Amino acid sequence: MEHDHLKDRLLLPSSHATAAANGLHHRRATPAPGTAAGAGAGGVPIDVNGLKRRGGVRRSWVRVDAATGAAEAVEVAKPALMRRLDLPARDLRLLDPLFVYPSAILGRERAVVCNLERVRCIITADEALVLRDPDAAGGATAEEAVRRYVGELQRRLVDRADDLPFEFIALEVALEAACAFLDSQAIELEAEAYPLLDELTAKISTLNLERVRRLKSKLVALTRRVQKVRDEIEQLMDDDGDMAEMYLTEKKMRMEASLLDDEDLQGVGNTHNGFGSSVSAPVSPVSTPPASRRLEKEFSFARSRHSSFKSSDSSQYNIEELEMLLEAYFVVIDYTLSKLNSLKEYIDDTEDFINIQLDNVRNQLIQFELLLTTATFVVAMFGVVSGVFGMNFEVPLFSVPHAFEWTLAITGVCGAVVFCCFLWYFKKRRFFPL
């Protein structure tokens, strides 16, 4: 009965779904009043009204029943989830594909909200709701991830070999999927990085440097994602209260036991009504319940809430199962992070080696430029001599036999002496080793 009632609340009638889809499509296709069809050329028009109404649009989910493991596609709106699961809007915003949020695991009073890479789900003691968004970017990949998650969760429920509650099984499957996906990304990055770095070491070129720059950008982005998942798991392990909040099955059982006790107490109170009055005594249909009855109901509700909080406090001393589960996947994600850090260190070492090589080449160019400048200065001395002898006026030296040859020889010797003096000065100042 409870399952049928839940299904009626979650399922969207096909006629309403079709009408909503057609209406949404029609609203998106119609341009805003007073706006030209070609307005905003070069940009993408944004349907603000459609975005404002998006919060009330029913989204597609895959519901996995905890008792039977059966999966069904349902459509439910965000306000309905908020009322049913007592979740604030900011928690459901973490699962919205329109927003880019890092990985997060939130334990609430009646649900666990998980945003782990491609798996976005809400886990309760009775079911798991996995978000589907085929229209989003990378919809095929996300749809495949949802299908694998649901299939693995169903297999775990059928082949259950331990006494873990449903919420821990669903959380474990989500953690396993996220860790496996991130580890595969790290392996692909390693397979791409090491040959590229070896090629860059063998041949320094602009193309190889650009490829390494892009590779390092991908590495930094992946490292941040892995670090975020690791931090979320570590934060949960460090806080006993957060782990106790995630014992949803235990809190549900205690709440049901508390309600049964309240019903028994109310039955006993009705049997032994004040002054021996009979339960079947006529009561006026317009009369209001006595103040004692209203006080009893309010006290019963407060006692049930107190029992739920008390169950969370008592679970703080019985969190070994969840702590061991989180610790296992903490080791896995930490190993992935260590691989990425090792790859980053290797890239940094390669960059240091490349920088040293570039510095050596730059120093050699500077040395060559310095020698070339010195040689140019020495050769310029011959230009001065030729300029003097090329003047159009009579000099007594012109009449001396072999005067020009002696002048060139003396100029060459002076140039060589000047060049050697420069080399000695460079060696003394250690501008470059000679």
TORKOL-4160 file (C-alpha; in steps of 0.2 Angstrom, whole numbers, padded with zeros to 4 digits, m for minus):
434
<pt num="1" X="0000" Y="0000" Z="0000"/>
<pt num="2" X="0014" Y="0012" Z="0004"/>
<pt num="3" X="0023" Y="0008" Z="m0012"/>
<pt num="4" X="0007" Y="0011" Z="m0022"/>
<pt num="5" X="0004" Y="0027" Z="m0014"/>
<pt num="6" X="0023" Y="0032" Z="m0017"/>
<pt num="7" X="0022" Y="0027" Z="m0035"/>
<pt num="8" X="0006" Y="0038" Z="m0038"/>
<pt num="9" X="0015" Y="0053" Z="m0030"/>
<pt num="10" X="0031" Y="0051" Z="m0041"/>
<pt num="11" X="0024" Y="0045" Z="m0058"/>
<pt num="12" X="0020" Y="0058" Z="m0070"/>
<pt num="13" X="0004" Y="0054" Z="m0081"/>
<pt num="14" X="0009" Y="0053" Z="m0099"/>
<pt num="15" X="m0004" Y="0066" Z="m0105"/>
<pt num="16" X="0003" Y="0079" Z="m0092"/>
<pt num="17" X="0021" Y="0075" Z="m0097"/>
<pt num="18" X="0017" Y="0077" Z="m0115"/>
<pt num="19" X="0008" Y="0093" Z="m0112"/>
<pt num="20" X="0022" Y="0100" Z="m0101"/>
<pt num="21" X="0035" Y="0095" Z="m0114"/>
<pt num="22" X="0025" Y="0103" Z="m0128"/>
<pt num="23" X="0022" Y="0118" Z="m0118"/>
<pt num="24" X="0040" Y="0120" Z="m0113"/>
<pt num="25" X="0045" Y="0118" Z="m0131"/>
<pt num="26" X="0032" Y="0131" Z="m0137"/>
<pt num="27" X="0038" Y="0143" Z="m0125"/>
<pt num="28" X="0056" Y="0141" Z="m0129"/>
<pt num="29" X="0053" Y="0143" Z="m0148"/>
<pt num="30" X="0042" Y="0159" Z="m0146"/>
<pt num="31" X="0053" Y="0175" Z="m0146"/>
<pt num="32" X="0051" Y="0187" Z="m0132"/>
<pt num="33" X="0039" Y="0202" Z="m0136"/>
<pt num="34" X="0048" Y="0217" Z="m0143"/>
<pt num="35" X="0063" Y="0207" Z="m0147"/>
<pt num="36" X="0069" Y="0205" Z="m0165"/>
<pt num="37" X="0072" Y="0188" Z="m0172"/>
<pt num="38" X="0090" Y="0192" Z="m0176"/>
<pt num="39" X="0094" Y="0202" Z="m0160"/>
<pt num="40" X="0110" Y="0198" Z="m0152"/>
<pt num="41" X="0119" Y="0192" Z="m0167"/>
<pt num="42" X="0134" Y="0183" Z="m0162"/>
<pt num="43" X="0127" Y="0178" Z="m0145"/>
<pt num="44" X="0116" Y="0164" Z="m0139"/>
<pt num="45" X="0098" Y="0170" Z="m0133"/>
<pt num="46" X="0094" Y="0164" Z="m0115"/>
<pt num="47" X="0076" Y="0160" Z="m0111"/>
<pt num="48" X="0075" Y="0168" Z="m0094"/>
<pt num="49" X="0057" Y="0164" Z="m0091"/>
<pt num="50" X="0061" Y="0146" Z="m0095"/>
<pt num="51" X="0075" Y="0145" Z="m0083"/>
<pt num="52" X="0064" Y="0153" Z="m0069"/>
<pt num="53" X="0051" Y="0139" Z="m0072"/>
<pt num="54" X="0064" Y="0126" Z="m0073"/>
<pt num="55" X="0064" Y="0123" Z="m0054"/>
<pt num="56" X="0046" Y="0117" Z="m0055"/>
<pt num="57" X="0048" Y="0106" Z="m0070"/>
<pt num="58" X="0048" Y="0087" Z="m0066"/>
<pt num="59" X="0065" Y="0079" Z="m0069"/>
<pt num="60" X="0068" Y="0061" Z="m0074"/>
<pt num="61" X="0074" Y="0049" Z="m0061"/>
<pt num="62" X="0077" Y="0030" Z="m0059"/>
<pt num="63" X="0070" Y="0024" Z="m0043"/>
<pt num="64" X="0078" Y="0008" Z="m0036"/>
<pt num="65" X="0067" Y="0000" Z="m0022"/>
<pt num="66" X="0077" Y="m0006" Z="m0007"/>
<pt num="67" X="0066" Y="m0021" Z="m0003"/>
<pt num="68" X="0065" Y="m0029" Z="m0021"/>
<pt num="69" X="0079" Y="m0021" Z="m0031"/>
<pt num="70" X="0066" Y="m0016" Z="m0044"/>
<pt num="71" X="0070" Y="m0001" Z="m0055"/>
<pt num="72" X="0058" Y="0011" Z="m0063"/>
<pt num="73" X="0059" Y="0027" Z="m0072"/>
<pt num="74" X="0049" Y="0041" Z="m0063"/>
<pt num="75" X="0047" Y="0060" Z="m0065"/>
<pt num="76" X="0046" Y="0070" Z="m0050"/>
<pt num="77" X="0047" Y="0089" Z="m0047"/>
<pt num="78" X="0059" Y="0098" Z="m0036"/>
<pt num="79" X="0047" Y="0104" Z="m0023"/>
<pt num="80" X="0039" Y="0087" Z="m0021"/>
<pt num="81" X="0056" Y="0080" Z="m0017"/>
<pt num="82" X="0059" Y="0094" Z="m0004"/>
<pt num="83" X="0043" Y="0091" Z="0005"/>
<pt num="84" X="0044" Y="0072" Z="0004"/>
<pt num="85" X="0062" Y="0070" Z="0010"/>
<pt num="86" X="0064" Y="0086" Z="0021"/>
<pt num="87" X="0078" Y="0092" Z="0010"/>
<pt num="88" X="0082" Y="0111" Z="0008"/>
<pt num="89" X="0084" Y="0118" Z="m0010"/>
<pt num="90" X="0103" Y="0120" Z="m0009"/>
<pt num="91" X="0105" Y="0101" Z="m0007"/>
<pt num="92" X="0095" Y="0097" Z="m0022"/>
<pt num="93" X="0104" Y="0111" Z="m0031"/>
<pt num="94" X="0120" Y="0101" Z="m0030"/>
<pt num="95" X="0112" Y="0088" Z="m0041"/>
<pt num="96" X="0106" Y="0100" Z="m0054"/>
<pt num="97" X="0116" Y="0098" Z="m0071"/>
<pt num="98" X="0114" Y="0117" Z="m0074"/>
<pt num="99" X="0126" Y="0120" Z="m0060"/>
<pt num="100" X="0144" Y="0115" Z="m0059"/>
<pt num="101" X="0147" Y="0109" Z="m0041"/>
<pt num="102" X="0161" Y="0099" Z="m0035"/>
<pt num="103" X="0158" Y="0081" Z="m0027"/>
<pt num="104" X="0149" Y="0081" Z="m0011"/>
<pt num="105" X="0141" Y="0068" Z="0001"/>
<pt num="106" X="0128" Y="0076" Z="0013"/>
<pt num="107" X="0120" Y="0066" Z="0027"/>
<pt num="108" X="0103" Y="0072" Z="0031"/>
<pt num="109" X="0089" Y="0067" Z="0043"/>
<pt num="110" X="0080" Y="0056" Z="0030"/>
<pt num="111" X="0091" Y="0055" Z="0015"/>
<pt num="112" X="0109" Y="0055" Z="0009"/>
<pt num="113" X="0113" Y="0067" Z="m0005"/>
<pt num="114" X="0127" Y="0061" Z="m0016"/>
<pt num="115" X="0135" Y="0071" Z="m0031"/>
<pt num="116" X="0150" Y="0060" Z="m0035"/>
<pt num="117" X="0156" Y="0063" Z="m0053"/>
<pt num="118" X="0143" Y="0056" Z="m0065"/>
<pt num="119" X="0132" Y="0049" Z="m0052"/>
<pt num="120" X="0120" Y="0061" Z="m0044"/>
<pt num="121" X="0107" Y="0052" Z="m0032"/>
<pt num="122" X="0097" Y="0053" Z="m0017"/>
<pt num="123" X="0097" Y="0038" Z="m0005"/>
<pt num="124" X="0085" Y="0034" Z="0008"/>
<pt num="125" X="0081" Y="0019" Z="0019"/>
<pt num="126" X="0068" Y="0013" Z="0006"/>
<pt num="127" X="0074" Y="0018" Z="m0011"/>
<pt num="128" X="0088" Y="0027" Z="m0021"/>
<pt num="129" X="0083" Y="0040" Z="m0034"/>
<pt num="130" X="0096" Y="0042" Z="m0047"/>
<pt num="131" X="0095" Y="0058" Z="m0058"/>
<pt num="132" X="0094" Y="0056" Z="m0077"/>
<pt num="133" X="0097" Y="0070" Z="m0089"/>
<pt num="134" X="0099" Y="0064" Z="m0107"/>
<pt num="135" X="0098" Y="0082" Z="m0114"/>
<pt num="136" X="0113" Y="0088" Z="m0105"/>
<pt num="137" X="0131" Y="0089" Z="m0112"/>
<pt num="138" X="0138" Y="0072" Z="m0113"/>
<pt num="139" X="0121" Y="0064" Z="m0111"/>
<pt num="140" X="0126" Y="0047" Z="m0118"/>
<pt num="141" X="0140" Y="0045" Z="m0106"/>
<pt num="142" X="0130" Y="0051" Z="m0091"/>
<pt num="143" X="0116" Y="0039" Z="m0096"/>
<pt num="144" X="0128" Y="0025" Z="m0097"/>
<pt num="145" X="0135" Y="0029" Z="m0080"/>
<pt num="146" X="0117" Y="0029" Z="m0073"/>
<pt num="147" X="0113" Y="0012" Z="m0081"/>
<pt num="148" X="0129" Y="0004" Z="m0074"/>
<pt num="149" X="0125" Y="0011" Z="m0057"/>
<pt num="150" X="0108" Y="0005" Z="m0056"/>
<pt num="151" X="0113" Y="m0012" Z="m0063"/>
<pt num="152" X="0127" Y="m0014" Z="m0050"/>
<pt num="153" X="0115" Y="m0009" Z="m0036"/>
<pt num="154" X="0102" Y="m0021" Z="m0041"/>
<pt num="155" X="0116" Y="m0035" Z="m0042"/>
<pt num="156" X="0122" Y="m0030" Z="m0024"/>
<pt num="157" X="0104" Y="m0031" Z="m0018"/>
<pt num="158" X="0101" Y="m0048" Z="m0025"/>
<pt num="159" X="0118" Y="m0055" Z="m0020"/>
<pt num="160" X="0118" Y="m0047" Z="m0003"/>
<pt num="161" X="0131" Y="m0056" Z="0007"/>
<pt num="162" X="0132" Y="m0045" Z="0022"/>
<pt num="163" X="0121" Y="m0036" Z="0034"/>
<pt num="164" X="0124" Y="m0018" Z="0028"/>
<pt num="165" X="0109" Y="m0007" Z="0027"/>
<pt num="166" X="0102" Y="m0002" Z="0010"/>
<pt num="167" X="0109" Y="0016" Z="0011"/>
<pt num="168" X="0127" Y="0010" Z="0014"/>
<pt num="169" X="0126" Y="m0002" Z="m0001"/>
<pt num="170" X="0119" Y="0012" Z="m0012"/>
<pt num="171" X="0133" Y="0024" Z="m0006"/>
<pt num="172" X="0146" Y="0010" Z="m0008"/>
<pt num="173" X="0141" Y="0008" Z="m0026"/>
<pt num="174" X="0142" Y="0027" Z="m0029"/>
<pt num="175" X="0159" Y="0028" Z="m0021"/>
<pt num="176" X="0165" Y="0013" Z="m0031"/>
<pt num="177" X="0159" Y="0021" Z="m0047"/>
<pt num="178" X="0167" Y="0037" Z="m0044"/>
<pt num="179" X="0184" Y="0030" Z="m0038"/>
<pt num="180" X="0184" Y="0018" Z="m0054"/>
<pt num="181" X="0180" Y="0033" Z="m0065"/>
<pt num="182" X="0193" Y="0044" Z="m0058"/>
<pt num="183" X="0206" Y="0030" Z="m0058"/>
<pt num="184" X="0203" Y="0026" Z="m0076"/>
<pt num="185" X="0205" Y="0045" Z="m0080"/>
<pt num="186" X="0221" Y="0045" Z="m0071"/>
<pt num="187" X="0227" Y="0029" Z="m0080"/>
<pt num="188" X="0223" Y="0037" Z="m0097"/>
<pt num="189" X="0232" Y="0053" Z="m0092"/>
<pt num="190" X="0247" Y="0043" Z="m0088"/>
<pt num="191" X="0247" Y="0033" Z="m0104"/>
<pt num="192" X="0247" Y="0050" Z="m0113"/>
<pt num="193" X="0259" Y="0059" Z="m0102"/>
<pt num="194" X="0275" Y="0048" Z="m0101"/>
<pt num="195" X="0278" Y="0046" Z="m0120"/>
<pt num="196" X="0275" Y="0064" Z="m0123"/>
<pt num="197" X="0287" Y="0069" Z="m0109"/>
<pt num="198" X="0300" Y="0057" Z="m0116"/>
<pt num="199" X="0297" Y="0065" Z="m0134"/>
<pt num="200" X="0299" Y="0082" Z="m0127"/>
<pt num="201" X="0315" Y="0077" Z="m0118"/>
<pt num="202" X="0322" Y="0070" Z="m0134"/>
<pt num="203" X="0317" Y="0085" Z="m0145"/>
<pt num="204" X="0312" Y="0102" Z="m0138"/>
<pt num="205" X="0300" Y="0110" Z="m0150"/>
<pt num="206" X="0285" Y="0123" Z="m0149"/>
<pt num="207" X="0273" Y="0109" Z="m0153"/>
<pt num="208" X="0279" Y="0098" Z="m0139"/>
<pt num="209" X="0279" Y="0112" Z="m0127"/>
<pt num="210" X="0261" Y="0116" Z="m0131"/>
<pt num="211" X="0255" Y="0098" Z="m0129"/>
<pt num="212" X="0264" Y="0097" Z="m0112"/>
<pt num="213" X="0255" Y="0113" Z="m0107"/>
<pt num="214" X="0238" Y="0106" Z="m0111"/>
<pt num="215" X="0242" Y="0090" Z="m0103"/>
<pt num="216" X="0247" Y="0099" Z="m0087"/>
<pt num="217" X="0230" Y="0109" Z="m0087"/>
<pt num="218" X="0221" Y="0092" Z="m0088"/>
<pt num="219" X="0231" Y="0085" Z="m0074"/>
<pt num="220" X="0228" Y="0100" Z="m0063"/>
<pt num="221" X="0209" Y="0099" Z="m0066"/>
<pt num="222" X="0208" Y="0080" Z="m0063"/>
<pt num="223" X="0219" Y="0082" Z="m0047"/>
<pt num="224" X="0206" Y="0094" Z="m0040"/>
<pt num="225" X="0192" Y="0082" Z="m0043"/>
<pt num="226" X="0201" Y="0068" Z="m0035"/>
<pt num="227" X="0206" Y="0079" Z="m0021"/>
<pt num="228" X="0188" Y="0085" Z="m0018"/>
<pt num="229" X="0182" Y="0067" Z="m0017"/>
<pt num="230" X="0196" Y="0062" Z="m0005"/>
<pt num="231" X="0192" Y="0077" Z="0006"/>
<pt num="232" X="0173" Y="0073" Z="0007"/>
<pt num="233" X="0177" Y="0055" Z="0012"/>
<pt num="234" X="0190" Y="0061" Z="0025"/>
<pt num="235" X="0178" Y="0074" Z="0032"/>
<pt num="236" X="0165" Y="0061" Z="0034"/>
<pt num="237" X="0177" Y="0049" Z="0043"/>
<pt num="238" X="0183" Y="0063" Z="0055"/>
<pt num="239" X="0165" Y="0068" Z="0060"/>
<pt num="240" X="0156" Y="0055" Z="0070"/>
<pt num="241" X="0140" Y="0065" Z="0070"/>
<pt num="242" X="0139" Y="0065" Z="0051"/>
<pt num="243" X="0142" Y="0047" Z="0050"/>
<pt num="244" X="0128" Y="0044" Z="0063"/>
<pt num="245" X="0116" Y="0054" Z="0052"/>
<pt num="246" X="0119" Y="0042" Z="0038"/>
<pt num="247" X="0111" Y="0027" Z="0048"/>
<pt num="248" X="0094" Y="0030" Z="0040"/>
<pt num="249" X="0088" Y="0012" Z="0042"/>
<pt num="250" X="0092" Y="0012" Z="0060"/>
<pt num="251" X="0083" Y="0029" Z="0063"/>
<pt num="252" X="0068" Y="0023" Z="0053"/>
<pt num="253" X="0066" Y="0008" Z="0064"/>
<pt num="254" X="0068" Y="0018" Z="0080"/>
<pt num="255" X="0055" Y="0030" Z="0073"/>
<pt num="256" X="0043" Y="0016" Z="0069"/>
<pt num="257" X="0046" Y="0008" Z="0086"/>
<pt num="258" X="0043" Y="0025" Z="0095"/>
<pt num="259" X="0026" Y="0027" Z="0085"/>
<pt num="260" X="0020" Y="0010" Z="0090"/>
<pt num="261" X="0024" Y="0014" Z="0108"/>
<pt num="262" X="0014" Y="0030" Z="0106"/>
<pt num="263" X="m0001" Y="0021" Z="0099"/>
<pt num="264" X="0000" Y="0008" Z="0113"/>
<pt num="265" X="0000" Y="0021" Z="0126"/>
<pt num="266" X="m0014" Y="0030" Z="0117"/>
<pt num="267" X="m0024" Y="0014" Z="0117"/>
<pt num="268" X="m0021" Y="0011" Z="0135"/>
<pt num="269" X="m0026" Y="0029" Z="0139"/>
<pt num="270" X="m0042" Y="0027" Z="0129"/>
<pt num="271" X="m0047" Y="0010" Z="0138"/>
<pt num="272" X="m0044" Y="0018" Z="0155"/>
<pt num="273" X="m0053" Y="0034" Z="0152"/>
<pt num="274" X="m0055" Y="0046" Z="0167"/>
<pt num="275" X="m0067" Y="0041" Z="0181"/>
<pt num="276" X="m0071" Y="0024" Z="0172"/>
<pt num="277" X="m0080" Y="0031" Z="0158"/>
<pt num="278" X="m0083" Y="0020" Z="0143"/>
<pt num="279" X="m0074" Y="0022" Z="0126"/>
<pt num="280" X="m0091" Y="0019" Z="0117"/>
<pt num="281" X="m0099" Y="0034" Z="0126"/>
<pt num="282" X="m0107" Y="0046" Z="0114"/>
<pt num="283" X="m0097" Y="0061" Z="0109"/>
<pt num="284" X="m0104" Y="0076" Z="0101"/>
<pt num="285" X="m0098" Y="0078" Z="0083"/>
<pt num="286" X="m0096" Y="0096" Z="0085"/>
<pt num="287" X="m0087" Y="0096" Z="0101"/>
<pt num="288" X="m0068" Y="0099" Z="0101"/>
<pt num="289" X="m0056" Y="0087" Z="0108"/>
<pt num="290" X="m0051" Y="0090" Z="0126"/>
<pt num="291" X="m0035" Y="0100" Z="0130"/>
<pt num="292" X="m0028" Y="0084" Z="0138"/>
<pt num="293" X="m0030" Y="0075" Z="0121"/>
<pt num="294" X="m0022" Y="0088" Z="0111"/>
<pt num="295" X="m0008" Y="0089" Z="0124"/>
<pt num="296" X="m0005" Y="0071" Z="0123"/>
<pt num="297" X="m0004" Y="0071" Z="0104"/>
<pt num="298" X="0009" Y="0086" Z="0104"/>
<pt num="299" X="0019" Y="0077" Z="0117"/>
<pt num="300" X="0018" Y="0061" Z="0107"/>
<pt num="301" X="0025" Y="0070" Z="0092"/>
<pt num="302" X="0039" Y="0078" Z="0102"/>
<pt num="303" X="0043" Y="0061" Z="0110"/>
<pt num="304" X="0045" Y="0053" Z="0093"/>
<pt num="305" X="0056" Y="0067" Z="0086"/>
<pt num="306" X="0067" Y="0066" Z="0102"/>
<pt num="307" X="0068" Y="0047" Z="0099"/>
<pt num="308" X="0075" Y="0051" Z="0082"/>
<pt num="309" X="0088" Y="0062" Z="0088"/>
<pt num="310" X="0092" Y="0050" Z="0102"/>
<pt num="311" X="0095" Y="0037" Z="0089"/>
<pt num="312" X="0107" Y="0048" Z="0080"/>
<pt num="313" X="0117" Y="0051" Z="0096"/>
<pt num="314" X="0117" Y="0032" Z="0100"/>
<pt num="315" X="0123" Y="0028" Z="0083"/>
<pt num="316" X="0139" Y="0038" Z="0086"/>
<pt num="317" X="0146" Y="0024" Z="0096"/>
<pt num="318" X="0141" Y="0011" Z="0082"/>
<pt num="319" X="0148" Y="0018" Z="0067"/>
<pt num="320" X="0162" Y="0005" Z="0063"/>
<pt num="321" X="0153" Y="m0002" Z="0048"/>
<pt num="322" X="0152" Y="0015" Z="0039"/>
<pt num="323" X="0169" Y="0020" Z="0045"/>
<pt num="324" X="0177" Y="0004" Z="0038"/>
<pt num="325" X="0168" Y="0006" Z="0021"/>
<pt num="326" X="0174" Y="0024" Z="0020"/>
<pt num="327" X="0191" Y="0020" Z="0024"/>
<pt num="328" X="0192" Y="0007" Z="0011"/>
<pt num="329" X="0187" Y="0019" Z="m0003"/>
<pt num="330" X="0198" Y="0033" Z="0005"/>
<pt num="331" X="0213" Y="0021" Z="0002"/>
<pt num="332" X="0208" Y="0019" Z="m0016"/>
<pt num="333" X="0205" Y="0037" Z="m0020"/>
<pt num="334" X="0221" Y="0042" Z="m0010"/>
<pt num="335" X="0231" Y="0029" Z="m0021"/>
<pt num="336" X="0224" Y="0038" Z="m0037"/>
<pt num="337" X="0229" Y="0055" Z="m0030"/>
<pt num="338" X="0246" Y="0048" Z="m0026"/>
<pt num="339" X="0248" Y="0043" Z="m0044"/>
<pt num="340" X="0243" Y="0060" Z="m0050"/>
<pt num="341" X="0255" Y="0068" Z="m0038"/>
<pt num="342" X="0269" Y="0057" Z="m0045"/>
<pt num="343" X="0264" Y="0061" Z="m0062"/>
<pt num="344" X="0264" Y="0080" Z="m0058"/>
<pt num="345" X="0282" Y="0078" Z="m0050"/>
<pt num="346" X="0288" Y="0069" Z="m0066"/>
<pt num="347" X="0281" Y="0084" Z="m0076"/>
<pt num="348" X="0289" Y="0096" Z="m0065"/>
<pt num="349" X="0306" Y="0087" Z="m0066"/>
<pt num="350" X="0304" Y="0087" Z="m0085"/>
<pt num="351" X="0301" Y="0105" Z="m0085"/>
<pt num="352" X="0316" Y="0109" Z="m0074"/>
<pt num="353" X="0326" Y="0099" Z="m0086"/>
<pt num="354" X="0319" Y="0108" Z="m0101"/>
<pt num="355" X="0322" Y="0125" Z="m0092"/>
<pt num="356" X="0340" Y="0120" Z="m0089"/>
<pt num="357" X="0342" Y="0115" Z="m0107"/>
<pt num="358" X="0334" Y="0131" Z="m0113"/>
<pt num="359" X="0345" Y="0141" Z="m0101"/>
<pt num="360" X="0361" Y="0133" Z="m0108"/>
<pt num="361" X="0355" Y="0136" Z="m0126"/>
<pt num="362" X="0351" Y="0154" Z="m0120"/>
<pt num="363" X="0368" Y="0156" Z="m0112"/>
<pt num="364" X="0377" Y="0149" Z="m0128"/>
<pt num="365" X="0368" Y="0162" Z="m0138"/>
<pt num="366" X="0373" Y="0176" Z="m0127"/>
<pt num="367" X="0391" Y="0170" Z="m0128"/>
<pt num="368" X="0391" Y="0169" Z="m0146"/>
<pt num="369" X="0383" Y="0186" Z="m0148"/>
<pt num="370" X="0396" Y="0193" Z="m0136"/>
<pt num="371" X="0410" Y="0186" Z="m0146"/>
<pt num="372" X="0402" Y="0191" Z="m0162"/>
<pt num="373" X="0400" Y="0209" Z="m0156"/>
<pt num="374" X="0419" Y="0209" Z="m0151"/>
<pt num="375" X="0424" Y="0203" Z="m0168"/>
<pt num="376" X="0413" Y="0216" Z="m0176"/>
<pt num="377" X="0422" Y="0229" Z="m0166"/>
<pt num="378" X="0439" Y="0223" Z="m0171"/>
<pt num="379" X="0434" Y="0222" Z="m0189"/>
<pt num="380" X="0427" Y="0240" Z="m0188"/>
<pt num="381" X="0445" Y="0245" Z="m0185"/>
<pt num="382" X="0449" Y="0240" Z="m0203"/>
<pt num="383" X="0435" Y="0251" Z="m0209"/>
<pt num="384" X="0442" Y="0266" Z="m0200"/>
<pt num="385" X="0459" Y="0263" Z="m0209"/>
<pt num="386" X="0451" Y="0261" Z="m0226"/>
<pt num="387" X="0441" Y="0276" Z="m0223"/>
<pt num="388" X="0456" Y="0287" Z="m0219"/>
<pt num="389" X="0465" Y="0281" Z="m0234"/>
<pt num="390" X="0450" Y="0284" Z="m0245"/>
<pt num="391" X="0450" Y="0302" Z="m0241"/>
<pt num="392" X="0453" Y="0314" Z="m0256"/>
<pt num="393" X="0468" Y="0324" Z="m0250"/>
<pt num="394" X="0486" Y="0321" Z="m0251"/>
<pt num="395" X="0496" Y="0313" Z="m0237"/>
<pt num="396" X="0515" Y="0311" Z="m0237"/>
<pt num="397" X="0512" Y="0293" Z="m0231"/>
<pt num="398" X="0505" Y="0289" Z="m0248"/>
<pt num="399" X="0521" Y="0292" Z="m0257"/>
<pt num="400" X="0531" Y="0279" Z="m0246"/>
<pt num="401" X="0533" Y="0262" Z="m0254"/>
<pt num="402" X="0523" Y="0248" Z="m0246"/>
<pt num="403" X="0515" Y="0260" Z="m0234"/>
<pt num="404" X="0497" Y="0253" Z="m0236"/>
<pt num="405" X="0503" Y="0235" Z="m0233"/>
<pt num="406" X="0512" Y="0240" Z="m0217"/>
<pt num="407" X="0497" Y="0249" Z="m0212"/>
<pt num="408" X="0486" Y="0234" Z="m0214"/>
<pt num="409" X="0498" Y="0223" Z="m0205"/>
<pt num="410" X="0499" Y="0235" Z="m0190"/>
<pt num="411" X="0480" Y="0237" Z="m0190"/>
<pt num="412" X="0478" Y="0218" Z="m0190"/>
<pt num="413" X="0490" Y="0215" Z="m0176"/>
<pt num="414" X="0482" Y="0229" Z="m0166"/>
<pt num="415" X="0465" Y="0221" Z="m0169"/>
<pt num="416" X="0471" Y="0204" Z="m0163"/>
<pt num="417" X="0479" Y="0212" Z="m0147"/>
<pt num="418" X="0462" Y="0221" Z="m0144"/>
<pt num="419" X="0452" Y="0204" Z="m0147"/>
<pt num="420" X="0464" Y="0195" Z="m0135"/>
<pt num="421" X="0462" Y="0208" Z="m0122"/>
<pt num="422" X="0443" Y="0207" Z="m0123"/>
<pt num="423" X="0444" Y="0188" Z="m0121"/>
<pt num="424" X="0455" Y="0190" Z="m0106"/>
<pt num="425" X="0443" Y="0202" Z="m0098"/>
<pt num="426" X="0428" Y="0190" Z="m0101"/>
<pt num="427" X="0438" Y="0176" Z="m0093"/>
<pt num="428" X="0442" Y="0186" Z="m0078"/>
<pt num="429" X="0425" Y="0192" Z="m0076"/>
<pt num="430" X="0418" Y="0174" Z="m0079"/>
<pt num="431" X="0405" Y="0180" Z="m0092"/>
<pt num="432" X="0407" Y="0163" Z="m0100"/>
<pt num="433" X="0420" Y="0148" Z="m0098"/>
<pt num="434" X="0433" Y="0148" Z="m0111"/>
